[in-house]
């Protein structure tokens, strides 16, 4: 999801500009006031800056709509994942055969096995890359659709609550803009709850205790990443 939602930093900038347009300029004395100890009313009256953070990626996944759609996407690609795993198993089996029996094969048989491994391995790599690209594209479509509907929710909450600055905490510094923040300024759950109330999408079936929403992983299993074939050493060079 990192590259999928890389554009969310732009949202933070837009929201910051929009919110600042609704409040007065900050004064040096008030800017040092801890955000967690400042109410919206006090901030508006004093001209201080109220800051909040939102993990946009986590918020998208944690919404009822996101949980439903990302889970459906995973299920949709499950047959492709199984197919890749089976092909990977086949390649690994042939490589094992080459490593254990290669020195006992005649030149023609061994060369044929090496060629078969290389062909299947290339096919596996191409299929894995195609599946991964397709999965990421559809994942991105879901994320962008939810983000477009979430932006007005964030904007409304920020203005009504007196926030002057919201930062995206999805990516840690230095990849992201946030260096450090206390948990008290994290608005992720608040925004998720507000989005769910507006979307009307029912909550998914309850998961086992201790299970939290997680950012979607890539489609391609780690096992399908092919390694280079290393033929067993023999006295005869393959053709």
N, C-alpha and C positions, 0 to 999 in steps of 0.2 A: 504493500500500500504506500510505501514511501514515495515512489515515483508516481504512483497513481494519483495521489492527492497532493502533489508538490505545489499545485496552484493555490492551496488554501492560505498560504501566507499573504497572498494578495487580498483575500477576504479580510484579514486582520487589519491591513492598512486601510481598506475602504471603510470598515466599521469605525476605526479610530478617527478618521477624518470626519465621518458623518456625526459621530458622537461629540467631537470637539466643537463642531459647528453649533451644537445646542447648548454649550456651556461657556462660561467666561474663562479667560486665561488664568493659568495657575500662577500663584505668587510664590516666591522663594520660601517664605515662612511656612506656608501651608503644604507645599509639595513634599516636605519631609514627614508629614503626618502618616503613620502606618495605615494603609488602606483598610485593613481588617477592623481598625478601631474607629473608622469614620462612617457615619451614616450617610445615606443619599441626600437627605435634607441638609445636613451640615456641609457636605461637599458642595452642593449647589449654592449655598449662601456664602461660603468662604472663598469659593473659586479654586478649591483644591482639586487634585487629580485622583479619581478613584479608579483603581486598576484591577482587572480580572484576567484570568487565563482560562482557555478552553482547549482541551485536546480534541481537535476537530475530527481526526481520524477515529478516535475511540467513540466520540459522540455519534458519528454516523453509524458505526457498527452496533452501538448499544441501543439505538432506537428500535422500537418494535418492527418498523418497516425494514430497517437495515438487517436486523437479526433474521427476519423471515426471508428476505431476498437473497442474502449471502448464503444462507443455509440451502436454499433452493438451487443456487448456482453450484454449490459443492456437490449436491446430489446429481445434478445434471451432468457434471463432468466425471462422475464416479466410474462409468463404463470406460471412458478414455484412460483414466488413471489405472484401472485394472488391466487394460490392454497393454499399456506401457510397462507395467510391472511384469506381465507375462513374457513380453518380448525381452525385457532385461534379464529375466530368469533364464530364458533360452540362450541368450548370448553368454551369460556367466557359465552355463552348463557346458557350452562348446569350448569356452576358454579353459575350463577345468580339464576337459577331455584332451585338449591340446597339450596342456602342461604336464599331464600325467602319462599320456600315451604317445605324445608326439615323437619321442625318440625311437619308438618302436614301429612307426609307420614308414611305408615307402615314400619316396619323394613326391609322387603324384597324389597320393592320398593326403599327405600332410599339407601340400600346397592347396588342395581343394578345401581342406578344413580352414586353413588360414583365410582364404578368400571368402568363405562363407561367413566367418566371424566378422570380417571387415565390412561385408555387405550389410549384414544384419545390424551391426553397430552403427553404421551410417544411417540406416533406416530408422533405428531407434532414436538417434539424435535429432533427425529431421522431424520425426513425429512428436517428440517431446517439445521441441522448440515451437512447432505449430500449435500444439495444444496449450502451451504456456502463453503464447501471444494471444490466442483466442480467449483464454480464460481471463487474462489481464484486461483485455479490451472490454469484455462484458462486466467485469468487476468495476472497471472505471466508469462505465455507463451508469451502474447502480449508484456508485458513490456521488457522481456529479448530479444525478437527478435528485438525490436526497439533499445534497449540499445546496442546490438552488432553492429548495423549499425551506431549508434550515436558516439560510441567511436572513430572511425577513424576521424570523423568530428571534434570532440573536440581536438584530438591530432594534427590535421593539423592546426586548428585555433590557438592553444596555441603556437606551434612552429613558425608559420608565424608572430604572433603578439608579440613575445618576452616574453611570460609568463614563469616564472620559477616554479610557484606553483598554482594549481587549487584545491579548496576545494568544497566538496559537502555540500550544505546548506539545504538539504532536511529535516533533523531532527535537531531540536534545541539542543543546548548544555544543559545537558551533554550527551544526547543520540548521538549527532553528534559531529564532530570535531570543528565546528565553534562556537566561543564565541561571536564575534561581527564583523560587517563589514558595510561599507557605501554602499549605493545603487549604487554608481559610479563604484564599482568593480563587480557588478552583471552582468554576461554574459549570463544568462538564455535565454533571448529573442534573443540575437545575435546567440546563438547556435541553437535555434529553427528555426530561419530564414535560417540559413545555411543548416540545415538538410532538411527543406522543399524544398529549391532550388535544392538540390541534389536528393531527393526522387522522385520528379515529381508528388506527390500525390496532387490533387486539394484540395483547402481549403473547409471545410464543409460549409453548408448553414449558412448565417449570423445569429447570435443570437441577441436577444434584447439588446439595449444599456445598458452597465453596467454589462453585464454577462461575467464573466471571466472563463477560463478553471479551473476546479477543479479536485483534485485527486479523482479517483473512490472510491465510498463507498462500503461497504459490500453488498452482495446480500440480506441477510436476513433482513426484516423490523424489527424494534424494537418491533413492536406489536406482533411478532410471538414468542418472548421469553417467554415461559410459566412460570407462577408463581405457587407456591405450592398451592394445593387445600386445602382449610380450610373449612371442613364441618360445617354446622350450628350446634350449641349446642342443643342437645335434651336429654330427659331423658332416651332414649334407645340407647345403644351402637351398632354401625353397626357391622354386622357379617363379 
